[in-house]
Amino acid sequence: MDSFCAPKAREHPYLLADGNGLALRVGPTSTKTWLLRYRRPATGKKASSASACRDPSHQKFLR
């Protein structure tokens, strides 16, 4: 989990992308959000999906 915690906050939000449509957005307050960009198979239109990341140190509270 150390690599998950490695991205640090900057003055403005930034993306860490894998080059295949998946990216981690890191906000000014160290909030992390996964973004997935893809094309809809039926229409070919661009689309995206986002999911908030939970801090791994808080896993005990999720059980």
PDB file of N, CA, C and O in Angstrom:
ATOM      1  N   MET A   1       0.799  -1.194   0.000  1.00  0.00           N
ATOM      2  CA  MET A   1       0.000   0.000   0.000  1.00  0.00           C
ATOM      3  C   MET A   1       0.850   1.271   0.000  1.00  0.00           C
ATOM      4  O   MET A   1       0.307   2.370  -0.109  1.00  0.00           O
ATOM      5  N   ASP A   2       2.164   1.141   0.120  1.00  0.00           N
ATOM      6  CA  ASP A   2       3.010   2.326   0.139  1.00  0.00           C
ATOM      7  C   ASP A   2       2.929   3.085  -1.175  1.00  0.00           C
ATOM      8  O   ASP A   2       2.955   4.316  -1.166  1.00  0.00           O
ATOM      9  N   SER A   3       2.831   2.392  -2.303  1.00  0.00           N
ATOM     10  CA  SER A   3       2.768   3.088  -3.586  1.00  0.00           C
ATOM     11  C   SER A   3       1.462   3.873  -3.724  1.00  0.00           C
ATOM     12  O   SER A   3       1.428   4.898  -4.405  1.00  0.00           O
ATOM     13  N   PHE A   4       0.401   3.406  -3.090  1.00  0.00           N
ATOM     14  CA  PHE A   4      -0.868   4.130  -3.112  1.00  0.00           C
ATOM     15  C   PHE A   4      -0.733   5.461  -2.385  1.00  0.00           C
ATOM     16  O   PHE A   4      -1.289   6.468  -2.822  1.00  0.00           O
ATOM     17  N   CYS A   5      -0.016   5.470  -1.308  1.00  0.00           N
ATOM     18  CA  CYS A   5       0.119   6.671  -0.488  1.00  0.00           C
ATOM     19  C   CYS A   5       1.194   7.615  -1.012  1.00  0.00           C
ATOM     20  O   CYS A   5       1.305   8.739  -0.522  1.00  0.00           O
ATOM     21  N   ALA A   6       1.979   7.199  -1.980  1.00  0.00           N
ATOM     22  CA  ALA A   6       3.099   8.000  -2.475  1.00  0.00           C
ATOM     23  C   ALA A   6       2.686   9.320  -3.120  1.00  0.00           C
ATOM     24  O   ALA A   6       3.360  10.320  -2.874  1.00  0.00           O
ATOM     25  N   PRO A   7       1.616   9.396  -3.937  1.00  0.00           N
ATOM     26  CA  PRO A   7       1.288  10.688  -4.572  1.00  0.00           C
ATOM     27  C   PRO A   7       0.971  11.745  -3.511  1.00  0.00           C
ATOM     28  O   PRO A   7       0.123  11.537  -2.643  1.00  0.00           O
ATOM     29  N   LYS A   8       1.655  12.858  -3.596  1.00  0.00           N
ATOM     30  CA  LYS A   8       1.473  13.936  -2.617  1.00  0.00           C
ATOM     31  C   LYS A   8       0.656  15.070  -3.216  1.00  0.00           C
ATOM     32  O   LYS A   8       0.602  15.247  -4.433  1.00  0.00           O
ATOM     33  N   ALA A   9       0.028  15.827  -2.340  1.00  0.00           N
ATOM     34  CA  ALA A   9      -0.787  16.966  -2.761  1.00  0.00           C
ATOM     35  C   ALA A   9       0.091  18.050  -3.364  1.00  0.00           C
ATOM     36  O   ALA A   9       1.235  18.250  -2.956  1.00  0.00           O
ATOM     37  N   ARG A  10      -0.472  18.743  -4.344  1.00  0.00           N
ATOM     38  CA  ARG A  10       0.165  19.912  -4.946  1.00  0.00           C
ATOM     39  C   ARG A  10      -0.849  21.049  -4.887  1.00  0.00           C
ATOM     40  O   ARG A  10      -1.971  20.865  -4.416  1.00  0.00           O
ATOM     41  N   GLU A  11      -0.455  22.203  -5.359  1.00  0.00           N
ATOM     42  CA  GLU A  11      -1.345  23.362  -5.318  1.00  0.00           C
ATOM     43  C   GLU A  11      -2.607  23.140  -6.148  1.00  0.00           C
ATOM     44  O   GLU A  11      -3.689  23.584  -5.762  1.00  0.00           O
ATOM     45  N   HIS A  12      -2.473  22.450  -7.297  1.00  0.00           N
ATOM     46  CA  HIS A  12      -3.597  22.175  -8.185  1.00  0.00           C
ATOM     47  C   HIS A  12      -3.739  20.669  -8.380  1.00  0.00           C
ATOM     48  O   HIS A  12      -2.750  19.942  -8.280  1.00  0.00           O
ATOM     49  N   PRO A  13      -4.958  20.184  -8.658  1.00  0.00           N
ATOM     50  CA  PRO A  13      -5.145  18.750  -8.919  1.00  0.00           C
ATOM     51  C   PRO A  13      -4.314  18.308 -10.125  1.00  0.00           C
ATOM     52  O   PRO A  13      -4.088  19.083 -11.054  1.00  0.00           O
ATOM     53  N   TYR A  14      -3.866  17.057 -10.095  1.00  0.00           N
ATOM     54  CA  TYR A  14      -3.108  16.502 -11.213  1.00  0.00           C
ATOM     55  C   TYR A  14      -3.465  15.039 -11.402  1.00  0.00           C
ATOM     56  O   TYR A  14      -4.039  14.413 -10.511  1.00  0.00           O
ATOM     57  N   LEU A  15      -3.122  14.489 -12.573  1.00  0.00           N
ATOM     58  CA  LEU A  15      -3.419  13.100 -12.916  1.00  0.00           C
ATOM     59  C   LEU A  15      -2.144  12.275 -13.019  1.00  0.00           C
ATOM     60  O   LEU A  15      -1.117  12.756 -13.496  1.00  0.00           O
ATOM     61  N   LEU A  16      -2.222  11.039 -12.571  1.00  0.00           N
ATOM     62  CA  LEU A  16      -1.188  10.043 -12.798  1.00  0.00           C
ATOM     63  C   LEU A  16      -1.846   8.976 -13.666  1.00  0.00           C
ATOM     64  O   LEU A  16      -2.641   8.176 -13.173  1.00  0.00           O
ATOM     65  N   ALA A  17      -1.518   8.964 -14.953  1.00  0.00           N
ATOM     66  CA  ALA A  17      -2.205   8.096 -15.913  1.00  0.00           C
ATOM     67  C   ALA A  17      -1.349   6.901 -16.291  1.00  0.00           C
ATOM     68  O   ALA A  17      -0.120   6.969 -16.261  1.00  0.00           O
ATOM     69  N   ASP A  18      -2.016   5.794 -16.652  1.00  0.00           N
ATOM     70  CA  ASP A  18      -1.309   4.596 -17.104  1.00  0.00           C
ATOM     71  C   ASP A  18      -1.184   4.533 -18.621  1.00  0.00           C
ATOM     72  O   ASP A  18      -0.475   3.668 -19.136  1.00  0.00           O
ATOM     73  N   GLY A  19      -1.847   5.419 -19.349  1.00  0.00           N
ATOM     74  CA  GLY A  19      -1.774   5.442 -20.802  1.00  0.00           C
ATOM     75  C   GLY A  19      -2.836   4.611 -21.489  1.00  0.00           C
ATOM     76  O   GLY A  19      -2.918   4.615 -22.717  1.00  0.00           O
ATOM     77  N   ASN A  20      -3.652   3.899 -20.728  1.00  0.00           N
ATOM     78  CA  ASN A  20      -4.713   3.062 -21.287  1.00  0.00           C
ATOM     79  C   ASN A  20      -6.096   3.471 -20.803  1.00  0.00           C
ATOM     80  O   ASN A  20      -7.031   2.671 -20.841  1.00  0.00           O
ATOM     81  N   GLY A  21      -6.229   4.707 -20.352  1.00  0.00           N
ATOM     82  CA  GLY A  21      -7.535   5.190 -19.932  1.00  0.00           C
ATOM     83  C   GLY A  21      -7.752   5.227 -18.432  1.00  0.00           C
ATOM     84  O   GLY A  21      -8.742   5.794 -17.970  1.00  0.00           O
ATOM     85  N   LEU A  22      -6.846   4.632 -17.655  1.00  0.00           N
ATOM     86  CA  LEU A  22      -6.988   4.634 -16.198  1.00  0.00           C
ATOM     87  C   LEU A  22      -6.063   5.695 -15.616  1.00  0.00           C
ATOM     88  O   LEU A  22      -4.894   5.782 -15.994  1.00  0.00           O
ATOM     89  N   ALA A  23      -6.588   6.502 -14.694  1.00  0.00           N
ATOM     90  CA  ALA A  23      -5.778   7.561 -14.090  1.00  0.00           C
ATOM     91  C   ALA A  23      -6.180   7.755 -12.632  1.00  0.00           C
ATOM     92  O   ALA A  23      -7.318   7.498 -12.239  1.00  0.00           O
ATOM     93  N   LEU A  24      -5.226   8.211 -11.854  1.00  0.00           N
ATOM     94  CA  LEU A  24      -5.473   8.573 -10.468  1.00  0.00           C
ATOM     95  C   LEU A  24      -5.383  10.087 -10.380  1.00  0.00           C
ATOM     96  O   LEU A  24      -4.338  10.669 -10.672  1.00  0.00           O
ATOM     97  N   ARG A  25      -6.486  10.731  -9.974  1.00  0.00           N
ATOM     98  CA  ARG A  25      -6.491  12.186  -9.803  1.00  0.00           C
ATOM     99  C   ARG A  25      -6.180  12.477  -8.345  1.00  0.00           C
ATOM    100  O   ARG A  25      -6.843  11.952  -7.450  1.00  0.00           O
ATOM    101  N   VAL A  26      -5.175  13.312  -8.101  1.00  0.00           N
ATOM    102  CA  VAL A  26      -4.769  13.692  -6.753  1.00  0.00           C
ATOM    103  C   VAL A  26      -5.109  15.163  -6.563  1.00  0.00           C
ATOM    104  O   VAL A  26      -4.646  16.021  -7.314  1.00  0.00           O
ATOM    105  N   GLY A  27      -5.918  15.444  -5.557  1.00  0.00           N
ATOM    106  CA  GLY A  27      -6.371  16.810  -5.307  1.00  0.00           C
ATOM    107  C   GLY A  27      -5.455  17.570  -4.365  1.00  0.00           C
ATOM    108  O   GLY A  27      -4.534  16.989  -3.790  1.00  0.00           O
ATOM    109  N   PRO A  28      -5.699  18.865  -4.201  1.00  0.00           N
ATOM    110  CA  PRO A  28      -4.864  19.710  -3.336  1.00  0.00           C
ATOM    111  C   PRO A  28      -4.865  19.279  -1.868  1.00  0.00           C
ATOM    112  O   PRO A  28      -3.934  19.592  -1.126  1.00  0.00           O
ATOM    113  N   THR A  29      -5.903  18.566  -1.455  1.00  0.00           N
ATOM    114  CA  THR A  29      -5.972  18.101  -0.062  1.00  0.00           C
ATOM    115  C   THR A  29      -5.619  16.622   0.055  1.00  0.00           C
ATOM    116  O   THR A  29      -5.982  15.968   1.033  1.00  0.00           O
ATOM    117  N   SER A  30      -4.904  16.090  -0.951  1.00  0.00           N
ATOM    118  CA  SER A  30      -4.479  14.686  -1.017  1.00  0.00           C
ATOM    119  C   SER A  30      -5.629  13.716  -1.256  1.00  0.00           C
ATOM    120  O   SER A  30      -5.455  12.511  -1.074  1.00  0.00           O
ATOM    121  N   THR A  31      -6.803  14.210  -1.660  1.00  0.00           N
ATOM    122  CA  THR A  31      -7.882  13.291  -2.009  1.00  0.00           C
ATOM    123  C   THR A  31      -7.507  12.585  -3.302  1.00  0.00           C
ATOM    124  O   THR A  31      -6.923  13.187  -4.204  1.00  0.00           O
ATOM    125  N   LYS A  32      -7.844  11.314  -3.385  1.00  0.00           N
ATOM    126  CA  LYS A  32      -7.503  10.520  -4.560  1.00  0.00           C
ATOM    127  C   LYS A  32      -8.775   9.947  -5.171  1.00  0.00           C
ATOM    128  O   LYS A  32      -9.628   9.408  -4.465  1.00  0.00           O
ATOM    129  N   THR A  33      -8.893  10.071  -6.495  1.00  0.00           N
ATOM    130  CA  THR A  33     -10.046   9.565  -7.223  1.00  0.00           C
ATOM    131  C   THR A  33      -9.563   8.822  -8.450  1.00  0.00           C
ATOM    132  O   THR A  33      -8.751   9.343  -9.215  1.00  0.00           O
ATOM    133  N   TRP A  34     -10.060   7.594  -8.647  1.00  0.00           N
ATOM    134  CA  TRP A  34      -9.747   6.838  -9.857  1.00  0.00           C
ATOM    135  C   TRP A  34     -10.655   7.300 -10.979  1.00  0.00           C
ATOM    136  O   TRP A  34     -11.857   7.477 -10.778  1.00  0.00           O
ATOM    137  N   LEU A  35     -10.087   7.497 -12.164  1.00  0.00           N
ATOM    138  CA  LEU A  35     -10.845   7.866 -13.353  1.00  0.00           C
ATOM    139  C   LEU A  35     -10.604   6.815 -14.426  1.00  0.00           C
ATOM    140  O   LEU A  35      -9.469   6.395 -14.652  1.00  0.00           O
ATOM    141  N   LEU A  36     -11.664   6.398 -15.079  1.00  0.00           N
ATOM    142  CA  LEU A  36     -11.559   5.462 -16.192  1.00  0.00           C
ATOM    143  C   LEU A  36     -12.223   6.104 -17.399  1.00  0.00           C
ATOM    144  O   LEU A  36     -13.415   6.410 -17.367  1.00  0.00           O
ATOM    145  N   ARG A  37     -11.457   6.306 -18.457  1.00  0.00           N
ATOM    146  CA  ARG A  37     -11.990   6.881 -19.693  1.00  0.00           C
ATOM    147  C   ARG A  37     -12.069   5.779 -20.731  1.00  0.00           C
ATOM    148  O   ARG A  37     -11.126   5.008 -20.907  1.00  0.00           O
ATOM    149  N   TYR A  38     -13.207   5.711 -21.420  1.00  0.00           N
ATOM    150  CA  TYR A  38     -13.434   4.644 -22.401  1.00  0.00           C
ATOM    151  C   TYR A  38     -14.415   5.117 -23.457  1.00  0.00           C
ATOM    152  O   TYR A  38     -14.981   6.204 -23.345  1.00  0.00           O
ATOM    153  N   ARG A  39     -14.615   4.303 -24.480  1.00  0.00           N
ATOM    154  CA  ARG A  39     -15.615   4.567 -25.515  1.00  0.00           C
ATOM    155  C   ARG A  39     -16.746   3.562 -25.355  1.00  0.00           C
ATOM    156  O   ARG A  39     -16.514   2.374 -25.130  1.00  0.00           O
ATOM    157  N   ARG A  40     -17.966   4.057 -25.476  1.00  0.00           N
ATOM    158  CA  ARG A  40     -19.123   3.170 -25.378  1.00  0.00           C
ATOM    159  C   ARG A  40     -19.159   2.274 -26.617  1.00  0.00           C
ATOM    160  O   ARG A  40     -19.076   2.780 -27.736  1.00  0.00           O
ATOM    161  N   PRO A  41     -19.279   0.965 -26.444  1.00  0.00           N
ATOM    162  CA  PRO A  41     -19.253   0.048 -27.582  1.00  0.00           C
ATOM    163  C   PRO A  41     -20.376   0.292 -28.592  1.00  0.00           C
ATOM    164  O   PRO A  41     -20.152   0.192 -29.799  1.00  0.00           O
ATOM    165  N   ALA A  42     -21.562   0.605 -28.118  1.00  0.00           N
ATOM    166  CA  ALA A  42     -22.708   0.752 -29.021  1.00  0.00           C
ATOM    167  C   ALA A  42     -22.644   2.021 -29.860  1.00  0.00           C
ATOM    168  O   ALA A  42     -23.024   2.014 -31.031  1.00  0.00           O
ATOM    169  N   THR A  43     -22.161   3.121 -29.261  1.00  0.00           N
ATOM    170  CA  THR A  43     -22.197   4.405 -29.949  1.00  0.00           C
ATOM    171  C   THR A  43     -20.822   4.932 -30.357  1.00  0.00           C
ATOM    172  O   THR A  43     -20.720   5.775 -31.249  1.00  0.00           O
ATOM    173  N   GLY A  44     -19.777   4.445 -29.715  1.00  0.00           N
ATOM    174  CA  GLY A  44     -18.438   4.946 -29.987  1.00  0.00           C
ATOM    175  C   GLY A  44     -18.142   6.276 -29.322  1.00  0.00           C
ATOM    176  O   GLY A  44     -17.068   6.843 -29.524  1.00  0.00           O
ATOM    177  N   LYS A  45     -19.085   6.785 -28.527  1.00  0.00           N
ATOM    178  CA  LYS A  45     -18.886   8.060 -27.847  1.00  0.00           C
ATOM    179  C   LYS A  45     -17.973   7.886 -26.636  1.00  0.00           C
ATOM    180  O   LYS A  45     -17.956   6.838 -25.990  1.00  0.00           O
ATOM    181  N   LYS A  46     -17.219   8.940 -26.350  1.00  0.00           N
ATOM    182  CA  LYS A  46     -16.337   8.915 -25.186  1.00  0.00           C
ATOM    183  C   LYS A  46     -17.169   8.997 -23.912  1.00  0.00           C
ATOM    184  O   LYS A  46     -18.187   9.687 -23.859  1.00  0.00           O
ATOM    185  N   ALA A  47     -16.720   8.285 -22.898  1.00  0.00           N
ATOM    186  CA  ALA A  47     -17.390   8.287 -21.604  1.00  0.00           C
ATOM    187  C   ALA A  47     -16.324   8.148 -20.519  1.00  0.00           C
ATOM    188  O   ALA A  47     -15.175   7.821 -20.814  1.00  0.00           O
ATOM    189  N   SER A  48     -16.700   8.391 -19.284  1.00  0.00           N
ATOM    190  CA  SER A  48     -15.768   8.221 -18.178  1.00  0.00           C
ATOM    191  C   SER A  48     -16.528   7.810 -16.929  1.00  0.00           C
ATOM    192  O   SER A  48     -17.735   8.021 -16.809  1.00  0.00           O
ATOM    193  N   SER A  49     -15.797   7.226 -16.018  1.00  0.00           N
ATOM    194  CA  SER A  49     -16.346   6.792 -14.747  1.00  0.00           C
ATOM    195  C   SER A  49     -15.336   7.155 -13.675  1.00  0.00           C
ATOM    196  O   SER A  49     -14.131   7.079 -13.915  1.00  0.00           O
ATOM    197  N   ALA A  50     -15.801   7.547 -12.498  1.00  0.00           N
ATOM    198  CA  ALA A  50     -14.907   7.923 -11.402  1.00  0.00           C
ATOM    199  C   ALA A  50     -15.300   7.188 -10.138  1.00  0.00           C
ATOM    200  O   ALA A  50     -16.471   6.872  -9.924  1.00  0.00           O
ATOM    201  N   SER A  51     -14.308   6.918  -9.301  1.00  0.00           N
ATOM    202  CA  SER A  51     -14.544   6.235  -8.041  1.00  0.00           C
ATOM    203  C   SER A  51     -13.614   6.822  -6.990  1.00  0.00           C
ATOM    204  O   SER A  51     -12.406   6.917  -7.211  1.00  0.00           O
ATOM    205  N   ALA A  52     -14.162   7.211  -5.861  1.00  0.00           N
ATOM    206  CA  ALA A  52     -13.343   7.777  -4.790  1.00  0.00           C
ATOM    207  C   ALA A  52     -12.505   6.689  -4.143  1.00  0.00           C
ATOM    208  O   ALA A  52     -12.930   5.536  -4.056  1.00  0.00           O
ATOM    209  N   CYS A  53     -11.338   7.049  -3.699  1.00  0.00           N
ATOM    210  CA  CYS A  53     -10.429   6.120  -3.026  1.00  0.00           C
ATOM    211  C   CYS A  53     -10.539   6.313  -1.527  1.00  0.00           C
ATOM    212  O   CYS A  53     -10.649   7.432  -1.026  1.00  0.00           O
ATOM    213  N   ARG A  54     -10.507   5.217  -0.841  1.00  0.00           N
ATOM    214  CA  ARG A  54     -10.498   5.294   0.618  1.00  0.00           C
ATOM    215  C   ARG A  54      -9.071   5.109   1.106  1.00  0.00           C
ATOM    216  O   ARG A  54      -8.286   4.366   0.517  1.00  0.00           O
ATOM    217  N   ASP A  55      -8.757   5.792   2.181  1.00  0.00           N
ATOM    218  CA  ASP A  55      -7.433   5.671   2.776  1.00  0.00           C
ATOM    219  C   ASP A  55      -7.288   4.256   3.335  1.00  0.00           C
ATOM    220  O   ASP A  55      -8.110   3.837   4.150  1.00  0.00           O
ATOM    221  N   PRO A  56      -6.258   3.507   2.913  1.00  0.00           N
ATOM    222  CA  PRO A  56      -6.106   2.124   3.392  1.00  0.00           C
ATOM    223  C   PRO A  56      -5.985   2.011   4.905  1.00  0.00           C
ATOM    224  O   PRO A  56      -6.313   0.964   5.464  1.00  0.00           O
ATOM    225  N   SER A  57      -5.526   3.051   5.579  1.00  0.00           N
ATOM    226  CA  SER A  57      -5.388   2.985   7.039  1.00  0.00           C
ATOM    227  C   SER A  57      -6.751   3.003   7.731  1.00  0.00           C
ATOM    228  O   SER A  57      -6.830   2.728   8.929  1.00  0.00           O
ATOM    229  N   HIS A  58      -7.821   3.319   7.006  1.00  0.00           N
ATOM    230  CA  HIS A  58      -9.176   3.361   7.581  1.00  0.00           C
ATOM    231  C   HIS A  58      -9.956   2.086   7.314  1.00  0.00           C
ATOM    232  O   HIS A  58     -11.157   2.050   7.585  1.00  0.00           O
ATOM    233  N   GLN A  59      -9.327   1.036   6.794  1.00  0.00           N
ATOM    234  CA  GLN A  59     -10.019  -0.203   6.458  1.00  0.00           C
ATOM    235  C   GLN A  59     -10.718  -0.806   7.665  1.00  0.00           C
ATOM    236  O   GLN A  59     -11.778  -1.411   7.509  1.00  0.00           O
ATOM    237  N   LYS A  60     -10.162  -0.662   8.862  1.00  0.00           N
ATOM    238  CA  LYS A  60     -10.790  -1.260  10.045  1.00  0.00           C
ATOM    239  C   LYS A  60     -12.176  -0.667  10.315  1.00  0.00           C
ATOM    240  O   LYS A  60     -13.015  -1.329  10.926  1.00  0.00           O
ATOM    241  N   PHE A  61     -12.432   0.578   9.866  1.00  0.00           N
ATOM    242  CA  PHE A  61     -13.717   1.198  10.087  1.00  0.00           C
ATOM    243  C   PHE A  61     -14.755   0.760   9.056  1.00  0.00           C
ATOM    244  O   PHE A  61     -15.948   0.996   9.247  1.00  0.00           O
ATOM    245  N   LEU A  62     -14.320   0.129   7.968  1.00  0.00           N
ATOM    246  CA  LEU A  62     -15.232  -0.289   6.910  1.00  0.00           C
ATOM    247  C   LEU A  62     -15.812  -1.667   7.163  1.00  0.00           C
ATOM    248  O   LEU A  62     -16.732  -2.079   6.456  1.00  0.00           O
ATOM    249  N   ARG A  63     -15.314  -2.377   8.128  1.00  0.00           N
ATOM    250  CA  ARG A  63     -15.788  -3.743   8.395  1.00  0.00           C
ATOM    251  C   ARG A  63     -16.998  -3.770   9.270  1.00  0.00           C
ATOM    252  O   ARG A  63     -17.510  -4.846   9.581  1.00  0.00           O
TER     253      ARG A  63
END
